[in-house]
């Protein structure tokens, strides 16, 4: 069975045709529980997210700030497994028909087995993987398996990336490019800033792939700002925080759906 890289590409192209950025939500699998995490992903998609990234919780999440670290810790203490991540992908995609990716550090895939992971992700209807800590130079075997199974390989670029490095990364990637808007860990920010705009400009000079910006976006105003220069707006910590702050799981789902709707309006401003 082939994965859904084409659905991912078509979704991003459709947003561009509508003269807007795509809204990409991030939520970890297994948070607050496996079933609760599946419901949260569905709520984000139902609320207006075009695409969702399902996080594979990791004990040492070097890119993730305190909010997502807290969620990962809850998921890991709850015993979340890669099978639960695959189930989250499958049920979210089947329920909504929208593209679902997995965002994961490399170590869990390496231990699980590349062929096993890519086969199962494709069978679950996954669209691909975001791999923030896999060096392009060491990604050949992964990319071979991902391409065979119809899965996107999304690499992360940062403001510190030199132009030649950007070209090397984007040449190896597929689906879209994840542009980290600033140096540092994930989390909500007061301002996303000019650094992100410059990174998108430099990245676009090297590739035809859509460039989507993450790290820092938490409200409709910031979503609108990023949507004015990027192909996609990625929001993670703000969704997780809504669940953490909710008095119960039901209220958390309401809050996720509401935030997705607000952000969906933000990415459509000026369309």
ZIRARA-V802114 format. One line per field, one symbol per residue. phi: phi as a letter, one per 40 degrees, with the letter a starting at -180 (. if undefined). Layout:
# ZIRARA-V802114
phi->???
This chain:
# ZIRARA-V802114
phi->.ccbccccccccccccccfacccbcbaccgbcacccccccccccccciccabbcccdbcbccccccccdcccccccccgdbddcccccdccccccbgccbbbbaccdccdcchcccccccccccgccibbbcbccdcbbdcdcccccccgbcbbcbbbdcccdccdcccccccagabccccachccicbcacgcdccccccccccbacccbbbbghcbacccccccccbbcabbbbdccccccccccacccccdcccccccccccccccgc
